[in-house]
Amino acid sequence: MTNETAPSASERDAPTYVDTPYGLLTATGRWYHMPEDDLREYAGAVLEHVSLDRLIEWADAWVDSARTVTLWLLPVLLWAIPPVWASGAALAVYLGWTLVSPAWPSVGAARAASGLSRATIQGGYYGVTLSILSVLGKYVAVGVGLAAFILFRWGVVAWVARRVLRPLQRQLYPLPVTDQVLRGLIVRAALKYRVSVPQVDALTSDIIDNWVTESEASDTETPSPSHSDDSQ
């Protein structure tokens, strides 16, 4: 059985998260409403097979997976169909994936998304594909692809989409999206490694309690990371 507790490159270079009384704040600015000690208790035997750092890294990657999927798909669409249709199809994929992906996080898919989300890999992919489109004289497609890459990588599309989809996500999921994804990954990892996580229901309850407590504290003190764009 493969053990995945060895640190990744990102874990060696910088901490994956900072532990606080309200939960974990990751290097990407995302908030998970459960302190480290409690998460370790709830994840239990899962952490014998995959580290908490790795789970957090995968959760961040899965939260970003709509952007990753769309950026890899768009050049194919620009090659196959007119730029206007390609843009519309890519946006529909992005919105749909953002809305439904928290319901089905996968260990394997999150691992793949973590690799495919790297800016250097995506930049090389766009450099090659847009150069080919330029040689073929598809200059509008090149412009659309370049603009989309910038808007997605800078988070402009995500910022707008959050405001459109947040009410729907609140109706679909009992937890903030980040916590929904992390909880799902813990359960999927438990199934993969055939270990028991009997306290999953308690984890859900405590996440909600911490979320409410932190929100109430931020209303009377100073804004906290949970009120950033990455929270529900």
N, C-alpha and C positions, 0 to 999 in steps of 0.2 A: 504494500500500500504506500502511495507516494505521500511524503510529508512536505507541506508547503510553508513551513515556518521560517525558512531561510529568508533573510531580508532582501528586498528588491533594491534596484539602484536608487529609486526615490527614497527608500527608507534609510539607506546608508548616507545619502547626501543631506537630508533634512528630516525633521520629525514629521510624521504623517498628520498628527493632530496635537492639540493642547487640551489637557483635561481641566475642566472647571466644575464648580458645584452644580451647574445647570446642565452639563453635558460636555460633548466633545466639539471643539472648533477645529476644523481641518485646515491644512495649508492652502486649500483652494477657497477658503472662506465659507464653507458649508457648516451647518450646525446639526448635531445629532443630540437629541434631548435625553441623554442617559450618561451618567458619569462612568468613567472607565472601570472602576471596581465592580459596579453593578452589571455592566455589560459582560465582564469576564465571568461573573457568577452565572448569568443567564445563558451565555454561550456554552459554558461548561466544557464538555469533552470535545466540542468542535475545535477549540483552540489547541488541542493536541495535534491537529492535522493542518490547520491554517491559522496564521497569527492574526491578532486583532488589527494590526497595522495593515495587513493584506486585505482583510475584510473591508476596512474603511476605504482603502485605495480602490477596491472593486466597486464599492457602493458609490463613491464619487464618479467613477467611470460610467456606471450604469445610469446615474442621474443625468450625465452628459451624453448618453448614448444616442439620443435623438439627433443631436448635432453631428455626432460621429457618423451615423448611418447616412444622414442627408448629405454631408460633405463628400462621402465616398460615392454616393449614388449620382449626384448632380452631373459630373462630367460624362457619365454614361448616357444620361438623359440628353445632355447638350449635343452629344454625338448623334443620337438617334432621332430626335424630334426637334422642332423649331424652339428657339430659346424661350419664347413666351410660354409655350406648353411645358417646357422643361422646368421653368421657374415655378409655375403653378403646381406641377406634380411634386416637385421637391418640397415646396411649402406644405402641401397636404400631407406628405409623408412625415415631415417634421412635427406638425401639429398633432397628427394621429398618434405617432410614436410617443411624443411627450405625454399625451393624455393616458395611454394605456400601459406603457412600459413599467410603471411602478408596481403593477399587479403581477408581473411575471419575471422577476429578476432571476438570472441563471448564473451559476458559478462559471461555467465555461464561456458563456457569452460575455459576462462582465470582464473576465480575464482578457478575452479578445478585444473588447472595447477599450480596455486600459492601454493596450498596445497601439491600436489603430487611432486613438485620440491624440497621440503625440504630435505636436505642432511641426516637428522636423519631418516626420513621415508624411503628414498631410501636405506640407509645403512642397516636398519633393514630388508627390503625386500630382499636385496641381501644376507645378512647373512643367512636368513632362506632358500632361494631357492638354494643357492650354497651349503649349508650344506646337503640338501636333494640330490642334484646331486652327491655330494661326497660319501654319503652313498650308492648310487646306482652304484658307480664305474665309473661315467662319469667324469673322471679327466680332460680330454681335455676341456670338456664343462665348468668345474669349472675355469680352467685357462683362457679361452676365456672370461668368464663372469667377472672375477676379473680384467683382463686387460682392458676390455671395460669400466667397472665402473670407473677405475682410469683415463683413457684417456678422457672420457666424462666429468667427474667431474672436472678435471684439465683444461678443455678447449682446449686440444690439437686437438681433432677432429673438434671443432668449428673453431679454428684458421686456419686449413687447408681448411675446407669447405668454409669459407668466401672467400678465394682467388680463389676458383674454381667457386663459384656461384655468386660472386659480379657483374661481367659483365652482367649476365642474369637478376639479380634483378634490375639493373639499367635500363634495357630495359623494364622490366615488370611494374615497379612502378615509379611514378613521384617524390616520396619523399624518403628520407632515410628510411630504414626499421623501425626504432624505431618510427619515426613520422607517417609513414603509419599505423602502428598498433594503436598508440594512437588516431589518427584521426578516424580510423574505430571503436574503442571502444566508442568514444564519440557519434558517429552516432548510433551505436547499442544500447547504453544506452538510447539515446533519443527515439528510437523506443520502447524500452522495457517499459519506464516510460511514453510514450506518451506525450513528450514535444517537442517543436520546437527548432532547432538549425539553424536558417536562415543564419548564417555567416560561414558555413562550407567551402564554396568556398573561402571566404576571408582568412580563416585559412590556407588553402592550399597555397594560394599565399604568405601569410606572412611567412610561414615556409620556402618556397623556397627563399624568399628574405633574411631572417635571415641566412639561410644556406650558401648562396652565400657571404653575407657580412662577416660572421664569417670566411669563408674559405679564403677570400681575406686578412682579417686582420692577420690570422695565417701565411700566406705566407710572410708577411712583418715583423711580430713580432716573436712570439714564437709559437710552436705547441700547438693546443688546443685539448680538448677531442674529438671533432668531427672527428679528424684524427686518433682516436684509432680504434681498430679492430671492435668496435661495430657500427661504422658509415659506411654508404654506400660509 
